[in-house]
Amino acid sequence: MLTSPQIVFLFMAFSQFILGIWGNGFLGLINCIHWIKRSKISLSDFIIMNLAFSRIFLQCVVVFDVINFVVFRDFYYGVTLSQIRETSWTLSNFLSIWLSTCLSVFYCLKIAIFSHHAFLWLKRRISQVIAGILLGCGLFFFFNTVLLIRKLNIYSSVVKMKLIANYTENIRRKEREFYTFHFLGFLSVLIPFIISLFSCLLLILSLRRHTRMMQHHVTAPRDVSTKAHVRATIVMFSFLLLFVFHFVILFIRTSIFLRYTYVIMVIELATPIYPSVHTFILILQNKNLKQAFLRLLWLKKGCIERRVGDLLPTSAREGGRAV
């Protein structure tokens, strides 16, 4: 029998899940439709499409974790379920974070204006740069997988020790070893954060220089370029803020030895904030995506109004038309 806090917790978790699936599903579906219609897709749309699908996977991991925590509480800290949970968290977060980093680098190289030879060389090779970042992502994922396997083996050993012995110094040593590998695994996440931070700073510097140069040349292209700078800066800066928040939450959440029920509930509700909020920021800061999203909202609103009208009595509908 579920308690009232558990029911409220499930309601909030599923509400966030539906919102996240809606936003990321829209983002992925729109780019898939454009790809099919045009038989080709731009690099930025390809990154955004895969980012949306990775975040759908992340949302599914979160709701799967919530269900297990509430409904199958006795098995939640079991070795097998912990291994599934940790592996899913690692894969979904790596995909989401590194694809967001690729998007930040793309915006920086595509929009920023610098005359330095190194920057111009990178600008002409955006596809190769993104491919190199994804290759680095694969290497870091391999490194993190090795640490994850070691960490899960330590966790399995600690569980077995607790079943046959008291809380001894040997168990404490194993737990310290576990958190050491846990911390080393998260150090690899700092690499995409540093890359995104550097890209954001370059874009802000480019915006500042571009604004100063165009103060005495008020033309239409200046407005277009400035708007592109501002929109990309908003997307990247919001990603950095949400990334820091998500990093802290995830570091606490993936500590398998965490046992405080209400702390876990709060963390479970805070985890989907990053993949949901940043997705809607991407939609609102992209003109084409924003228009398509608004058309979808108006379409749903029209369907609801038609359904409500069908439910009204005939006299009421005729009276409304007469007025």
PEFEN-V759681 format. One record per residue. N is the residue number from 1. RES is the residue in three letters. SS is DSSP state (H for helix, E for strand, - for the rest). PHI is phi in whole degrees, 0 to 359 (NA if undefined). D_LAST is the distance of its C-alpha to the last C-alpha in Angstrom with 1 decimal. Layout:
n=N res=RES ss=SS phi=PHI d_last=D_LAST
n=N res=RES ss=SS phi=PHI d_last=D_LAST
This chain:
n=1 res=MET ss=- phi=NA d_last=53.3
n=2 res=LEU ss=- phi=281 d_last=51.2
n=3 res=THR ss=- phi=275 d_last=51.1
n=4 res=SER ss=H phi=299 d_last=48.1
n=5 res=PRO ss=H phi=300 d_last=49.1
n=6 res=GLN ss=H phi=292 d_last=49.5
n=7 res=ILE ss=H phi=295 d_last=46.1
n=8 res=VAL ss=H phi=297 d_last=44.5
n=9 res=PHE ss=H phi=299 d_last=46.7
n=10 res=LEU ss=H phi=296 d_last=45.7
n=11 res=PHE ss=H phi=298 d_last=42.0
n=12 res=MET ss=H phi=293 d_last=42.4
n=13 res=ALA ss=H phi=294 d_last=44.7
n=14 res=PHE ss=H phi=288 d_last=42.4
n=15 res=SER ss=H phi=297 d_last=39.4
n=16 res=GLN ss=H phi=296 d_last=41.5
n=17 res=PHE ss=H phi=297 d_last=42.6
n=18 res=ILE ss=H phi=296 d_last=39.2
n=19 res=LEU ss=H phi=296 d_last=38.2
n=20 res=GLY ss=H phi=294 d_last=41.4
n=21 res=ILE ss=H phi=295 d_last=41.2
n=22 res=TRP ss=H phi=298 d_last=37.7
n=23 res=GLY ss=H phi=294 d_last=38.7
n=24 res=ASN ss=H phi=289 d_last=42.1
n=25 res=GLY ss=H phi=296 d_last=40.9
n=26 res=PHE ss=H phi=299 d_last=38.3
n=27 res=LEU ss=H phi=298 d_last=41.0
n=28 res=GLY ss=H phi=290 d_last=43.5
n=29 res=LEU ss=H phi=293 d_last=41.2
n=30 res=ILE ss=H phi=300 d_last=39.9
n=31 res=ASN ss=H phi=291 d_last=43.5
n=32 res=CYS ss=H phi=295 d_last=44.6
n=33 res=ILE ss=H phi=298 d_last=41.9
n=34 res=HIS ss=H phi=297 d_last=43.0
n=35 res=TRP ss=H phi=296 d_last=46.6
n=36 res=ILE ss=H phi=292 d_last=46.0
n=37 res=LYS ss=H phi=294 d_last=44.1
n=38 res=ARG ss=H phi=268 d_last=46.6
n=39 res=SER ss=- phi=61 d_last=49.7
n=40 res=LYS ss=- phi=202 d_last=50.7
n=41 res=ILE ss=- phi=216 d_last=49.7
n=42 res=SER ss=- phi=287 d_last=50.6
n=43 res=LEU ss=H phi=296 d_last=52.8
n=44 res=SER ss=H phi=294 d_last=50.2
n=45 res=ASP ss=H phi=295 d_last=47.7
n=46 res=PHE ss=H phi=295 d_last=50.5
n=47 res=ILE ss=H phi=295 d_last=51.4
n=48 res=ILE ss=H phi=297 d_last=47.8
n=49 res=MET ss=H phi=298 d_last=47.3
n=50 res=ASN ss=H phi=292 d_last=50.5
n=51 res=LEU ss=H phi=297 d_last=49.7
n=52 res=ALA ss=H phi=297 d_last=46.4
n=53 res=PHE ss=H phi=293 d_last=48.2
n=54 res=SER ss=H phi=294 d_last=51.0
n=55 res=ARG ss=H phi=283 d_last=48.5
n=56 res=ILE ss=H phi=297 d_last=46.8
n=57 res=PHE ss=H phi=299 d_last=50.4
n=58 res=LEU ss=H phi=296 d_last=50.8
n=59 res=GLN ss=H phi=297 d_last=47.7
n=60 res=CYS ss=H phi=294 d_last=49.0
n=61 res=VAL ss=H phi=297 d_last=52.3
n=62 res=VAL ss=H phi=297 d_last=50.8
n=63 res=VAL ss=H phi=291 d_last=48.8
n=64 res=PHE ss=H phi=297 d_last=51.9
n=65 res=ASP ss=H phi=294 d_last=53.9
n=66 res=VAL ss=H phi=297 d_last=51.4
n=67 res=ILE ss=H phi=298 d_last=51.5
n=68 res=ASN ss=H phi=294 d_last=55.3
n=69 res=PHE ss=H phi=293 d_last=55.6
n=70 res=VAL ss=H phi=272 d_last=53.5
n=71 res=VAL ss=- phi=273 d_last=54.2
n=72 res=PHE ss=- phi=249 d_last=57.6
n=73 res=ARG ss=H phi=299 d_last=59.1
n=74 res=ASP ss=H phi=294 d_last=62.6
n=75 res=PHE ss=H phi=259 d_last=62.8
n=76 res=TYR ss=- phi=298 d_last=61.0
n=77 res=TYR ss=- phi=264 d_last=64.3
n=78 res=GLY ss=- phi=294 d_last=66.2
n=79 res=VAL ss=H phi=296 d_last=68.0
n=80 res=THR ss=H phi=297 d_last=66.2
n=81 res=LEU ss=H phi=294 d_last=62.7
n=82 res=SER ss=H phi=295 d_last=63.7
n=83 res=GLN ss=H phi=295 d_last=65.0
n=84 res=ILE ss=H phi=297 d_last=61.8
n=85 res=ARG ss=H phi=296 d_last=59.7
n=86 res=GLU ss=H phi=295 d_last=61.9
n=87 res=THR ss=H phi=295 d_last=62.1
n=88 res=SER ss=H phi=295 d_last=58.3
n=89 res=TRP ss=H phi=300 d_last=57.8
n=90 res=THR ss=H phi=298 d_last=60.4
n=91 res=LEU ss=H phi=296 d_last=59.1
n=92 res=SER ss=H phi=295 d_last=55.3
n=93 res=ASN ss=H phi=288 d_last=56.0
n=94 res=PHE ss=H phi=297 d_last=58.5
n=95 res=LEU ss=H phi=299 d_last=56.1
n=96 res=SER ss=H phi=295 d_last=53.2
n=97 res=ILE ss=H phi=291 d_last=55.4
n=98 res=TRP ss=H phi=288 d_last=57.4
n=99 res=LEU ss=H phi=292 d_last=54.5
n=100 res=SER ss=H phi=296 d_last=52.8
n=101 res=THR ss=H phi=295 d_last=56.1
n=102 res=CYS ss=H phi=300 d_last=56.2
n=103 res=LEU ss=H phi=294 d_last=52.7
n=104 res=SER ss=H phi=296 d_last=53.9
n=105 res=VAL ss=H phi=295 d_last=57.0
n=106 res=PHE ss=H phi=298 d_last=55.0
n=107 res=TYR ss=H phi=300 d_last=52.7
n=108 res=CYS ss=H phi=297 d_last=55.8
n=109 res=LEU ss=H phi=289 d_last=57.7
n=110 res=LYS ss=H phi=281 d_last=54.8
n=111 res=ILE ss=H phi=255 d_last=53.3
n=112 res=ALA ss=- phi=298 d_last=56.2
n=113 res=ILE ss=- phi=239 d_last=58.4
n=114 res=PHE ss=- phi=223 d_last=62.1
n=115 res=SER ss=- phi=258 d_last=65.1
n=116 res=HIS ss=- phi=292 d_last=67.5
n=117 res=HIS ss=H phi=297 d_last=69.2
n=118 res=ALA ss=H phi=296 d_last=68.7
n=119 res=PHE ss=H phi=293 d_last=64.9
n=120 res=LEU ss=H phi=296 d_last=64.7
n=121 res=TRP ss=H phi=295 d_last=66.7
n=122 res=LEU ss=H phi=293 d_last=64.3
n=123 res=LYS ss=H phi=297 d_last=61.3
n=124 res=ARG ss=- phi=284 d_last=62.7
n=125 res=ARG ss=- phi=235 d_last=63.2
n=126 res=ILE ss=H phi=299 d_last=60.0
n=127 res=SER ss=H phi=299 d_last=60.1
n=128 res=GLN ss=H phi=293 d_last=63.6
n=129 res=VAL ss=H phi=296 d_last=62.9
n=130 res=ILE ss=H phi=297 d_last=60.0
n=131 res=ALA ss=H phi=298 d_last=62.3
n=132 res=GLY ss=H phi=295 d_last=65.0
n=133 res=ILE ss=H phi=295 d_last=62.8
n=134 res=LEU ss=H phi=295 d_last=61.7
n=135 res=LEU ss=H phi=296 d_last=65.4
n=136 res=GLY ss=H phi=297 d_last=66.1
n=137 res=CYS ss=H phi=301 d_last=63.4
n=138 res=GLY ss=H phi=296 d_last=65.2
n=139 res=LEU ss=H phi=294 d_last=68.5
n=140 res=PHE ss=H phi=293 d_last=67.0
n=141 res=PHE ss=H phi=294 d_last=65.3
n=142 res=PHE ss=H phi=297 d_last=68.8
n=143 res=PHE ss=H phi=299 d_last=70.3
n=144 res=ASN ss=H phi=290 d_last=67.7
n=145 res=THR ss=H phi=294 d_last=68.0
n=146 res=VAL ss=H phi=298 d_last=71.8
n=147 res=LEU ss=H phi=295 d_last=71.1
n=148 res=LEU ss=H phi=295 d_last=68.5
n=149 res=ILE ss=H phi=298 d_last=71.0
n=150 res=ARG ss=H phi=296 d_last=73.6
n=151 res=LYS ss=H phi=295 d_last=71.2
n=152 res=LEU ss=H phi=291 d_last=70.2
n=153 res=ASN ss=H phi=295 d_last=73.9
n=154 res=ILE ss=H phi=295 d_last=74.6
n=155 res=TYR ss=H phi=298 d_last=71.8
n=156 res=SER ss=H phi=298 d_last=73.1
n=157 res=SER ss=H phi=294 d_last=76.5
n=158 res=VAL ss=H phi=296 d_last=75.3
n=159 res=VAL ss=H phi=298 d_last=73.5
n=160 res=LYS ss=H phi=294 d_last=76.7
n=161 res=MET ss=H phi=296 d_last=78.8
n=162 res=LYS ss=H phi=291 d_last=76.6
n=163 res=LEU ss=H phi=282 d_last=77.1
n=164 res=ILE ss=H phi=246 d_last=80.9
n=165 res=ALA ss=- phi=211 d_last=81.7
n=166 res=ASN ss=- phi=281 d_last=80.6
n=167 res=TYR ss=- phi=284 d_last=78.9
n=168 res=THR ss=- phi=267 d_last=81.9
n=169 res=GLU ss=H phi=295 d_last=82.6
n=170 res=ASN ss=H phi=296 d_last=82.4
n=171 res=ILE ss=H phi=291 d_last=78.8
n=172 res=ARG ss=H phi=299 d_last=78.0
n=173 res=ARG ss=H phi=296 d_last=79.7
n=174 res=LYS ss=H phi=296 d_last=77.6
n=175 res=GLU ss=H phi=292 d_last=74.3
n=176 res=ARG ss=H phi=296 d_last=75.4
n=177 res=GLU ss=H phi=295 d_last=76.1
n=178 res=PHE ss=H phi=300 d_last=72.7
n=179 res=TYR ss=H phi=290 d_last=70.9
n=180 res=THR ss=H phi=295 d_last=73.2
n=181 res=PHE ss=H phi=292 d_last=71.9
n=182 res=HIS ss=H phi=298 d_last=68.4
n=183 res=PHE ss=H phi=290 d_last=68.7
n=184 res=LEU ss=H phi=297 d_last=70.3
n=185 res=GLY ss=H phi=297 d_last=67.5
n=186 res=PHE ss=H phi=279 d_last=64.9
n=187 res=LEU ss=H phi=297 d_last=67.1
n=188 res=SER ss=- phi=293 d_last=66.2
n=189 res=VAL ss=H phi=286 d_last=62.5
n=190 res=LEU ss=H phi=293 d_last=63.5
n=191 res=ILE ss=H phi=298 d_last=64.3
n=192 res=PRO ss=H phi=296 d_last=60.7
n=193 res=PHE ss=H phi=295 d_last=59.7
n=194 res=ILE ss=H phi=296 d_last=62.4
n=195 res=ILE ss=H phi=297 d_last=61.4
n=196 res=SER ss=H phi=294 d_last=57.7
n=197 res=LEU ss=H phi=297 d_last=58.8
n=198 res=PHE ss=H phi=296 d_last=61.0
n=199 res=SER ss=H phi=296 d_last=58.4
n=200 res=CYS ss=H phi=295 d_last=55.9
n=201 res=LEU ss=H phi=295 d_last=58.5
n=202 res=LEU ss=H phi=297 d_last=59.3
n=203 res=LEU ss=H phi=292 d_last=55.7
n=204 res=ILE ss=H phi=296 d_last=55.3
n=205 res=LEU ss=H phi=297 d_last=58.6
n=206 res=SER ss=H phi=295 d_last=57.4
n=207 res=LEU ss=H phi=298 d_last=54.1
n=208 res=ARG ss=H phi=295 d_last=56.2
n=209 res=ARG ss=H phi=294 d_last=58.6
n=210 res=HIS ss=H phi=295 d_last=55.9
n=211 res=THR ss=H phi=295 d_last=54.0
n=212 res=ARG ss=H phi=295 d_last=57.3
n=213 res=MET ss=H phi=293 d_last=58.2
n=214 res=MET ss=H phi=266 d_last=54.8
n=215 res=GLN ss=H phi=296 d_last=54.7
n=216 res=HIS ss=H phi=257 d_last=56.5
n=217 res=HIS ss=- phi=227 d_last=54.7
n=218 res=VAL ss=- phi=279 d_last=51.0
n=219 res=THR ss=- phi=227 d_last=49.7
n=220 res=ALA ss=H phi=297 d_last=46.9
n=221 res=PRO ss=H phi=302 d_last=49.1
n=222 res=ARG ss=H phi=300 d_last=49.9
n=223 res=ASP ss=H phi=295 d_last=46.3
n=224 res=VAL ss=H phi=297 d_last=46.0
n=225 res=SER ss=H phi=295 d_last=49.2
n=226 res=THR ss=H phi=295 d_last=48.5
n=227 res=LYS ss=H phi=298 d_last=45.1
n=228 res=ALA ss=H phi=296 d_last=46.9
n=229 res=HIS ss=H phi=299 d_last=49.6
n=230 res=VAL ss=H phi=296 d_last=47.2
n=231 res=ARG ss=H phi=297 d_last=45.1
n=232 res=ALA ss=H phi=295 d_last=48.3
n=233 res=THR ss=H phi=295 d_last=49.8
n=234 res=ILE ss=H phi=298 d_last=46.8
n=235 res=VAL ss=H phi=298 d_last=47.0
n=236 res=MET ss=H phi=288 d_last=50.8
n=237 res=PHE ss=H phi=292 d_last=50.9
n=238 res=SER ss=H phi=296 d_last=48.3
n=239 res=PHE ss=H phi=298 d_last=50.3
n=240 res=LEU ss=H phi=296 d_last=53.5
n=241 res=LEU ss=H phi=295 d_last=52.0
n=242 res=LEU ss=H phi=293 d_last=50.5
n=243 res=PHE ss=H phi=295 d_last=53.7
n=244 res=VAL ss=H phi=299 d_last=55.8
n=245 res=PHE ss=H phi=300 d_last=53.6
n=246 res=HIS ss=H phi=294 d_last=53.7
n=247 res=PHE ss=H phi=298 d_last=57.4
n=248 res=VAL ss=H phi=296 d_last=58.2
n=249 res=ILE ss=H phi=299 d_last=55.9
n=250 res=LEU ss=H phi=291 d_last=57.4
n=251 res=PHE ss=H phi=297 d_last=60.9
n=252 res=ILE ss=H phi=288 d_last=60.5
n=253 res=ARG ss=H phi=295 d_last=58.6
n=254 res=THR ss=- phi=276 d_last=61.2
n=255 res=SER ss=- phi=281 d_last=64.0
n=256 res=ILE ss=- phi=297 d_last=64.7
n=257 res=PHE ss=- phi=277 d_last=66.6
n=258 res=LEU ss=- phi=294 d_last=63.6
n=259 res=ARG ss=- phi=235 d_last=63.3
n=260 res=TYR ss=- phi=281 d_last=60.9
n=261 res=THR ss=H phi=299 d_last=57.9
n=262 res=TYR ss=H phi=289 d_last=55.3
n=263 res=VAL ss=H phi=294 d_last=56.6
n=264 res=ILE ss=H phi=297 d_last=56.0
n=265 res=MET ss=H phi=299 d_last=52.5
n=266 res=VAL ss=H phi=298 d_last=51.6
n=267 res=ILE ss=H phi=293 d_last=53.2
n=268 res=GLU ss=H phi=298 d_last=51.4
n=269 res=LEU ss=H phi=284 d_last=48.1
n=270 res=ALA ss=H phi=277 d_last=49.2
n=271 res=THR ss=H phi=299 d_last=50.5
n=272 res=PRO ss=H phi=285 d_last=47.2
n=273 res=ILE ss=H phi=298 d_last=46.0
n=274 res=TYR ss=H phi=299 d_last=48.0
n=275 res=PRO ss=H phi=292 d_last=46.9
n=276 res=SER ss=H phi=274 d_last=43.2
n=277 res=VAL ss=H phi=296 d_last=42.8
n=278 res=HIS ss=H phi=295 d_last=44.9
n=279 res=THR ss=H phi=296 d_last=42.9
n=280 res=PHE ss=H phi=292 d_last=39.6
n=281 res=ILE ss=H phi=294 d_last=41.4
n=282 res=LEU ss=H phi=300 d_last=42.6
n=283 res=ILE ss=H phi=294 d_last=39.1
n=284 res=LEU ss=H phi=289 d_last=37.7
n=285 res=GLN ss=H phi=268 d_last=40.7
n=286 res=ASN ss=- phi=252 d_last=40.5
n=287 res=LYS ss=H phi=301 d_last=38.0
n=288 res=ASN ss=H phi=292 d_last=37.7
n=289 res=LEU ss=H phi=294 d_last=37.6
n=290 res=LYS ss=H phi=296 d_last=35.0
n=291 res=GLN ss=H phi=296 d_last=32.7
n=292 res=ALA ss=H phi=294 d_last=33.2
n=293 res=PHE ss=H phi=293 d_last=32.6
n=294 res=LEU ss=H phi=294 d_last=29.3
n=295 res=ARG ss=H phi=297 d_last=28.2
n=296 res=LEU ss=H phi=295 d_last=29.2
n=297 res=LEU ss=H phi=295 d_last=27.2
n=298 res=TRP ss=H phi=294 d_last=24.0
n=299 res=LEU ss=H phi=296 d_last=24.8
n=300 res=LYS ss=H phi=294 d_last=25.2
n=301 res=LYS ss=H phi=296 d_last=22.0
n=302 res=GLY ss=H phi=295 d_last=20.1
n=303 res=CYS ss=H phi=296 d_last=22.1
n=304 res=ILE ss=H phi=296 d_last=21.3
n=305 res=GLU ss=H phi=296 d_last=17.5
n=306 res=ARG ss=H phi=293 d_last=17.9
n=307 res=ARG ss=H phi=293 d_last=20.1
n=308 res=VAL ss=H phi=296 d_last=17.9
n=309 res=GLY ss=H phi=296 d_last=15.1
n=310 res=ASP ss=H phi=291 d_last=17.9
n=311 res=LEU ss=H phi=279 d_last=18.9
n=312 res=LEU ss=- phi=288 d_last=15.7
n=313 res=PRO ss=- phi=296 d_last=15.7
n=314 res=THR ss=H phi=300 d_last=14.4
n=315 res=SER ss=H phi=296 d_last=12.2
n=316 res=ALA ss=H phi=293 d_last=10.6
n=317 res=ARG ss=H phi=293 d_last=10.0
n=318 res=GLU ss=H phi=291 d_last=8.7
n=319 res=GLY ss=H phi=295 d_last=6.3
n=320 res=GLY ss=H phi=294 d_last=5.3
n=321 res=ARG ss=H phi=290 d_last=5.4
n=322 res=ALA ss=H phi=295 d_last=3.8
n=323 res=VAL ss=- phi=294 d_last=0.0
